Amino acid sequence: MPRQRPIKLRCPICKKPVKSADADFPFCSERCRLIDLGKWASGAYVISSPVNDAEEAIAERSDSEDES
């Protein structure tokens, strides 16, 4: 059975190694945590809306017409 390599966790801002037990996890420091918060606040990060498949939209429309 092959040996599994340990997962190396890195700060998403500066890419320094972090441990899951650190107080600022997943960040390495309060500074990186605040940089990330600023990106969310400024709109640099967004959560996209779900993408609907064209076939799903047609099926949903025909289902709602059948119920009427």
VMD Tcl script that draws the C-alpha trace (Angstrom):
set ca {
  {0.00 0.00 0.00}
  {1.52 3.37 -0.98}
  {2.34 5.86 1.75}
  {0.13 8.90 1.88}
  {1.86 12.25 1.87}
  {0.76 14.65 4.58}
  {-1.34 17.57 3.40}
  {0.55 20.85 3.60}
  {-1.82 23.65 4.53}
  {-0.94 27.13 3.30}
  {-2.28 30.60 4.04}
  {-4.56 31.65 1.12}
  {-3.10 35.18 1.13}
  {0.70 34.82 1.52}
  {1.10 31.04 1.02}
  {3.10 30.52 4.25}
  {2.65 27.09 5.88}
  {-0.02 27.00 8.61}
  {-1.21 24.42 11.12}
  {-4.88 23.66 11.66}
  {-4.36 24.26 15.40}
  {-3.26 27.89 14.85}
  {-5.54 30.59 16.25}
  {-5.87 32.37 12.88}
  {-6.41 29.21 10.81}
  {-6.69 29.08 7.78}
  {-4.60 32.25 7.77}
  {-1.08 32.59 9.15}
  {-1.69 35.89 10.94}
  {-4.21 38.56 11.83}
  {-2.78 40.65 8.97}
  {-3.68 38.04 6.35}
  {-7.10 37.57 7.96}
  {-7.79 41.33 7.63}
  {-6.54 41.42 4.03}
  {-9.02 38.65 3.18}
  {-11.84 40.46 4.99}
  {-11.03 43.63 3.03}
  {-11.25 41.72 -0.25}
  {-14.73 40.47 0.67}
  {-15.81 43.96 1.76}
  {-14.54 45.62 -1.42}
  {-16.27 43.10 -3.67}
  {-13.08 41.46 -4.93}
  {-14.58 38.11 -3.95}
  {-18.10 37.18 -5.05}
  {-20.25 34.08 -4.81}
  {-21.65 33.33 -8.23}
  {-25.25 32.38 -8.79}
  {-25.95 28.81 -9.92}
  {-25.69 28.20 -13.62}
  {-28.86 26.73 -15.10}
  {-28.56 24.38 -18.00}
  {-30.70 25.39 -21.00}
  {-32.37 21.98 -21.04}
  {-33.26 22.33 -17.33}
  {-34.84 25.73 -17.97}
  {-36.96 24.34 -20.81}
  {-38.04 21.37 -18.68}
  {-38.96 23.64 -15.77}
  {-40.99 25.91 -18.06}
  {-42.89 23.00 -19.61}
  {-43.56 21.50 -16.16}
  {-45.02 24.77 -14.87}
  {-47.19 25.11 -18.03}
  {-48.51 21.55 -17.54}
  {-49.60 22.40 -13.98}
  {-51.59 25.46 -15.14}
}
mol new
graphics top color blue
foreach p $ca { graphics top sphere $p radius 0.5 }
foreach p [lrange $ca 0 end-1] q [lrange $ca 1 end] { graphics top cylinder $p $q radius 0.2 }
display resetview
